[in-house]
Amino acid sequence: MTAMRVSPETREQVLRVAAEDFGGVTADEAVKRLLEEHWRAKAVAAMDHYRAVDPDGWAEFLVESEGWHRADAPVGDPWDERE
């Protein structure tokens, strides 16, 4: 495995994020979390773009996704176990 070279400033920033924002995880875990946040932000931006350039397609997507959401709903309410 090849080590990644970063500046001392970047290293300190990653360690600060790891300590302050991620509860003291390792630098490796902090970078993984930051990358996950990056990909999540890209996905949100892609969906925002889709909604802006194709409102009809977006509306169809919402209708279809609602149907799938209902498919995941429980058949009965387990808390409603009245005798």
C-alpha positions as CSV (number, residue, x, y, z in Angstrom):
1,M,0.0,0.0,0.0
2,T,1.3,3.5,-0.9
3,A,1.1,6.2,1.7
4,M,-0.7,9.4,0.8
5,R,1.3,12.5,1.2
6,V,-0.4,15.6,2.5
7,S,0.8,18.9,3.8
8,P,1.2,19.3,7.6
9,E,-1.6,21.8,7.4
10,T,-4.0,19.3,5.8
11,R,-2.9,16.7,8.2
12,E,-3.7,19.0,11.2
13,Q,-7.1,19.9,9.6
14,V,-8.0,16.2,9.2
15,L,-7.0,15.4,12.8
16,R,-9.0,18.4,14.1
17,V,-12.1,17.3,12.2
18,A,-11.6,13.7,13.5
19,A,-11.3,15.0,17.1
20,E,-13.9,17.8,17.1
21,D,-16.5,16.7,14.7
22,F,-16.3,12.9,14.6
23,G,-15.7,12.1,18.3
24,G,-12.0,11.3,18.2
25,V,-11.9,8.7,15.4
26,T,-8.7,8.0,13.5
27,A,-7.6,10.2,10.6
28,D,-8.4,7.3,8.2
29,E,-12.0,7.1,9.5
30,A,-12.3,10.9,9.3
31,V,-11.3,10.9,5.7
32,K,-13.7,8.1,4.9
33,R,-16.5,10.0,6.5
34,L,-15.6,13.2,4.7
35,L,-15.6,11.3,1.4
36,E,-19.0,9.8,2.2
37,E,-20.3,13.4,2.9
38,H,-18.8,14.5,-0.5
39,W,-20.5,11.7,-2.4
40,R,-23.8,12.4,-0.6
41,A,-23.6,16.1,-1.5
42,K,-23.0,15.1,-5.2
43,A,-26.0,12.9,-5.2
44,V,-28.2,15.6,-3.7
45,A,-26.8,18.1,-6.3
46,A,-27.6,15.6,-9.1
47,M,-31.2,15.2,-7.9
48,D,-31.6,19.0,-7.6
49,H,-30.3,19.4,-11.2
50,Y,-32.7,16.7,-12.4
51,R,-35.6,18.4,-10.7
52,A,-34.6,21.7,-12.3
53,V,-34.1,20.5,-15.9
54,D,-36.9,17.9,-16.1
55,P,-39.8,18.9,-13.9
56,D,-42.1,16.3,-15.6
57,G,-39.6,13.6,-15.1
58,W,-39.2,14.7,-11.4
59,A,-42.9,14.5,-10.9
60,E,-43.0,11.0,-12.3
61,F,-40.1,10.0,-10.1
62,L,-42.0,11.3,-7.0
63,V,-45.1,9.3,-7.9
64,E,-43.1,6.2,-8.5
65,S,-41.0,6.6,-5.3
66,E,-44.2,7.1,-3.3
67,G,-45.5,3.7,-4.6
68,W,-42.2,2.0,-3.5
69,H,-42.4,3.8,-0.2
70,R,-45.8,2.3,0.5
71,A,-44.5,-1.2,-0.4
72,D,-42.1,-0.9,2.5
73,A,-44.7,0.1,5.0
74,P,-45.7,-2.5,7.6
75,V,-48.9,-4.4,7.1
76,G,-50.0,-3.8,10.7
77,D,-49.1,-1.6,13.5
78,P,-47.2,-3.8,16.0
79,W,-47.9,-1.3,18.8
80,D,-51.6,-1.7,18.2
81,E,-51.9,-5.1,19.9
82,R,-55.2,-4.7,21.7
83,E,-56.8,-7.8,23.1
